[in-house]
């Protein structure tokens, strides 16, 4: 029996109700120090991994976002600090640092790049490609706070919150929570109990409301708690969040009534999240309205919320298109031009992603070119 499967079965058997919440299941399957998916010494991102991110498609993604970061630093009186949470392989950070050095060397010399990364494997991978004299690595937000009690600058994440643990509820005659238990053969299965968790009920009251009959929904207690901590840590600056997710109105649509929790293995979507725990990525669409509300409650302003392709256009991705006389489809210019089209084509890689930009104690947001351009569409 796999180590992870045994760990989860042990958690279930030790529980008085012989079941665990989906949040406990996901936390264990992804983040257990010994056998969690993200903690393993194996490649997870890219061609030989289980999933792609925008960063792995082409460096143009990071270049365009670096351009936006540079403008924020130039127009606002904030510390020259970028904090990336969940930096994965470090490719995004490497490209951002290269682009800033190439574009504004004085800013580069002032800059500190903080990475918060829970995976020891990914921290090692980052050290191989990053100029570590510019980088500070931390395993958690709590660890970063010890070194830097107040954050002043830019906070960035790409596909962070979609991997956070969630509880799962379903609306029948009563609201029920979905738990993970064992069947007679000792295999993992779902079971339902009337939802009595005050934290879940309070979350729904504050951030969502009543579910439709038959609707299943993930409840991201960990996400809203982490976002509140992040907003509290940020004294002055901007938060860029890129992820796939829905608004409350979209969650209520019929096509989303079964929720969004699923697995990814070898670039294949796995509908049943209980298969092969610890061996595949687990992910959910995030609640953007909840993220916005957490920020607003802690003094942040919602500056922009739009699809990723529109954000990249507003931030100037088309300025990176180059005339290309080279007929080689694999030349650097051909590759970059092709990637730009991938990022802005309807139904392309950007179609599932949204960008949320929030700010705190800033006063020039309407002058940022990507905000002006976005608002003119």
Residue pairs with C-beta under 8 A, 6 or more apart in sequence:
1 9
2 35
2 276
2 277
2 278
2 279
3 34
3 35
3 278
4 28
4 29
4 32
4 35
4 36
4 277
4 278
4 279
5 188
5 277
5 278
7 28
7 32
7 34
7 35
8 20
8 25
8 28
8 29
8 180
8 188
8 277
9 182
9 186
9 188
11 20
11 24
11 28
12 18
12 19
12 20
12 180
12 181
12 182
13 182
17 179
17 193
18 181
18 182
19 179
19 180
19 181
19 191
19 193
20 179
20 180
20 181
21 167
21 177
21 179
21 180
22 165
22 166
22 167
22 168
22 178
22 179
22 180
22 218
22 261
22 273
23 165
23 166
23 167
23 221
23 222
24 165
24 180
25 180
25 273
25 274
25 277
26 165
26 166
26 273
26 282
27 165
27 222
28 36
28 277
29 36
29 37
29 277
29 278
29 282
30 36
30 37
30 38
30 163
30 165
30 281
30 282
31 38
31 39
31 118
32 39
32 278
33 39
35 278
36 278
37 44
37 278
37 279
37 280
37 281
37 282
38 44
38 118
38 119
38 122
38 163
39 118
39 119
39 120
39 121
40 121
40 278
41 121
42 121
43 49
44 50
44 51
44 281
45 51
45 52
45 53
45 56
45 88
45 89
46 52
46 56
46 89
50 264
50 265
50 266
50 267
50 280
50 281
51 264
51 267
51 281
52 267
52 349
53 88
53 158
53 159
54 61
54 158
54 242
54 308
54 343
54 349
54 350
54 353
55 61
55 62
55 88
55 89
55 91
55 92
55 95
55 158
56 89
56 91
57 339
57 342
57 343
57 349
58 335
58 336
58 339
58 342
58 343
59 91
59 95
60 317
60 320
60 336
60 339
60 340
60 343
61 92
61 312
61 339
61 343
62 91
62 92
62 95
62 96
62 99
63 95
63 99
63 320
64 312
64 315
64 316
64 317
64 320
65 92
65 96
65 156
65 240
65 315
66 95
66 96
66 99
66 100
66 103
67 99
67 103
67 315
67 316
68 240
68 315
68 368
68 370
69 82
69 96
69 100
69 154
69 156
70 99
70 100
70 103
70 104
70 107
71 368
71 369
71 370
72 78
72 154
72 238
72 368
73 80
73 107
73 154
74 104
74 107
75 364
75 367
75 368
76 238
76 362
76 363
76 364
78 152
78 153
78 154
78 236
78 237
78 238
78 362
79 152
79 153
79 237
80 107
80 110
80 111
80 112
80 153
81 111
81 112
81 113
81 114
81 151
81 152
81 153
81 154
82 96
82 111
82 112
82 113
82 114
82 153
82 154
82 155
82 156
83 113
83 114
83 115
83 116
83 144
83 151
83 153
83 154
83 155
83 156
84 92
84 93
84 113
84 114
84 115
84 116
84 156
84 157
85 115
85 116
85 117
85 141
85 155
85 156
85 157
85 160
85 230
86 116
86 117
86 118
86 157
86 158
86 159
86 160
86 163
87 93
87 115
87 116
87 117
87 122
87 126
88 117
88 122
88 125
89 122
89 125
89 126
89 129
90 115
90 122
90 125
90 126
90 127
90 128
90 129
90 130
91 129
92 158
93 113
93 115
93 126
93 130
93 135
94 129
94 130
96 113
97 108
97 111
97 113
97 130
97 131
97 134
100 107
100 108
100 111
101 108
108 134
111 134
112 134
112 135
112 136
113 130
113 134
113 135
113 136
114 135
114 136
114 138
114 144
114 148
115 123
115 126
115 135
115 136
115 137
115 138
116 138
116 139
116 140
116 141
116 143
116 144
117 123
117 126
117 137
117 138
117 139
118 139
118 140
120 139
123 137
123 139
126 135
126 137
127 137
136 144
136 147
138 144
138 147
141 226
141 229
141 230
141 233
144 233
145 233
150 233
150 235
151 233
151 234
151 235
151 237
152 234
152 235
152 236
152 237
153 237
154 237
154 238
154 239
154 240
155 230
155 234
155 237
155 238
155 239
155 240
156 239
156 240
157 240
157 241
157 242
157 243
158 242
158 243
159 242
159 243
159 244
160 241
160 243
161 220
161 223
161 226
161 227
161 241
161 243
161 245
161 286
161 291
162 243
162 244
162 245
162 283
162 284
162 285
162 286
163 281
163 282
163 283
164 220
164 222
164 223
164 226
165 222
166 218
166 219
166 220
166 221
166 222
166 223
166 261
166 284
167 177
167 197
167 200
167 218
167 219
167 221
168 177
168 178
168 216
168 217
168 218
168 219
168 259
168 261
169 175
169 176
169 177
169 178
169 195
169 200
169 204
169 211
169 216
169 217
169 219
170 176
170 178
170 192
170 211
170 214
170 215
170 216
170 217
171 210
171 211
171 212
171 213
171 214
171 215
171 216
171 217
172 213
172 214
174 194
174 195
175 194
175 195
175 201
175 204
175 211
176 192
176 193
176 194
176 195
177 192
177 193
177 194
177 195
177 197
177 200
178 190
178 191
178 192
178 216
179 190
179 191
179 192
179 193
180 188
180 189
180 190
180 191
180 274
181 188
181 189
181 190
181 191
182 188
182 189
183 189
188 274
188 277
189 274
190 274
195 201
199 221
200 219
200 221
203 219
203 221
203 224
203 290
204 210
204 211
204 219
206 293
207 224
207 248
207 287
207 289
207 290
207 293
208 217
208 248
208 251
208 287
208 289
208 290
209 248
211 217
212 252
212 257
214 257
215 252
215 257
216 257
216 258
216 259
217 251
217 259
218 259
218 260
218 261
218 284
218 285
218 287
220 284
220 286
220 287
220 290
223 286
223 287
223 290
223 291
224 287
224 290
224 291
224 294
227 291
227 294
227 295
228 294
228 297
228 298
230 239
231 239
231 294
231 295
231 298
231 299
231 300
231 360
232 298
234 300
234 360
235 360
235 361
236 360
236 361
236 362
237 359
237 360
237 361
237 362
238 303
238 357
238 358
238 359
238 360
238 362
239 295
239 300
239 356
239 357
239 358
239 359
239 360
240 355
240 356
240 357
241 291
241 355
241 356
241 357
241 358
242 308
242 353
242 354
242 355
242 356
243 286
243 353
243 354
244 285
244 286
244 352
244 353
244 354
245 285
245 286
245 287
245 288
245 354
246 256
246 260
246 285
246 286
246 287
246 288
247 288
247 289
248 287
248 289
250 256
251 287
256 285
259 284
260 283
260 284
260 285
261 273
261 282
261 283
261 284
262 269
262 270
262 271
262 273
262 282
262 283
262 284
263 269
263 270
263 271
263 272
263 273
263 275
263 276
263 280
263 281
263 282
263 283
264 270
264 280
264 281
264 283
265 276
265 279
265 280
265 281
270 280
273 282
288 305
288 354
288 356
291 356
292 302
292 305
292 356
292 358
295 301
295 302
295 358
296 302
299 360
299 361
300 358
300 359
300 360
301 358
301 359
301 360
301 362
301 365
302 356
302 357
302 358
303 357
303 358
303 359
303 365
303 371
304 311
304 355
304 356
304 357
304 370
304 371
304 374
305 354
305 355
305 356
305 357
306 314
306 354
306 355
306 374
307 350
307 351
307 353
307 354
307 355
308 343
308 350
308 353
308 354
308 355
309 343
309 344
309 345
309 346
309 348
309 350
309 351
310 374
310 377
311 355
311 370
311 374
312 343
312 344
312 350
313 344
313 373
314 369
314 370
314 371
314 373
314 374
314 377
315 369
315 370
315 373
316 369
316 370
316 373
317 340
317 343
317 344
318 340
318 344
320 336
320 340
321 337
321 340
322 333
322 336
322 337
324 331
324 333
324 334
324 337
326 333
326 334
328 334
329 338
341 348
342 348
342 349
343 349
343 350
344 350
357 371
359 365
365 371
366 372
